[in-house]
Amino acid sequence: MSVRRFMINSRSVCDGSASFDGGTYNHIVRVLRLGTGDAVQLVDETGVVYSGTINEITKERVGVKILSAVLPAKSNADAPQITICQALPKGDKIDLILQKGTELGAHNFRLFGGERSVARIRDGQQAGKLERWRRIVAEAARQCGRPDIPEVTWHPTAVEVVSDISHELRLILWEGEKNHSLKDALSGGGKPSSIIVAIGPEGGFDPLEVGQFSRHGFKAVSLGARILRTETASIAILAVMQYTWGEM
């Protein structure tokens, strides 16, 4: 039987031991029914892999004795860091975007409320939504064997999501763009160190939003004759960029 791997926060590790509760506890004790003496691997948000054995189980917490720690490998270290800047879609489509985006190597996700987003998040819901989204990417990273966990942030509007952008290549997918294609943008020069791609909700971007992104250095590009669903667009763009510049 292979050793089970779990995603944890680095703050859970201290003085050669790890201790945690919540969802990880439930998964270890109630779902997998692991016990004292069982070997486990723990991976924190920086990609460090800890090997150890369970040495304590209480009614609320699991304790693990750390036996070794391995720093993350730096394969293809010059690959660009890709950020998905996604307007909030309807229903559970964001779950698919986060899951598959994590599998395809997105460095982080900047989620925001688009002018044409049907789904809305009230002020009191933000913390709960963020916690849920971060659990989704952590679980996706664990499932696909990824050593790090993408960051997920929330921004209520397009104005706020572009306020601190510093990426070298900035693209916005817009069906209203007729002159510049994604292919043109990706073949126009050398490999960028970082990329951010803005993707609209089901109804696309409002032209005023496109202007806002443009003022912050985003280049509007089209995907040609095909108009992709918002959840398909993020998967497609990541696959194309990983093939072009990444590890695929």
DAURSUL-V767189 format. One line per field, one symbol per residue. phi: phi as a letter, one per 40 degrees, with the letter a starting at -180 (. if undefined). burial: + if it has 24 or more other C-alpha atoms within 12 Angstrom, else -. A space follows every 50 residues. Layout:
phi=???
burial=???
//
This chain:
phi=.cccbbcbcdccbafgbbaabgccdcccccccfcbdgccabbbcccgcbb babcbabbcbbbbbccbabbcccbcfcccccbbcbbccccfccccccccc ccccgdcabbcaccdbcccbbcdcccccccccccccccccccccgccbbc cbbbbcbcdccbcbcbccbbbbcacccbbbbcdcccbciccccabbbcbc cdcgccdccdcccccbgcbcbbbgccbcccccccccccccccccbbbc
burial=---+++++++-++---++++---++--++----+---+++++++++++++ +++++-+---++++++------------++++++++++++--++++++++ +++++++++++++++++--++-------++--++++++++++--++++++ ++++++++--++--+-+-+++++++-----++--++-----+-+++++++ ++++++--++-++--++++++++----+-++++++++++-++--++--
//
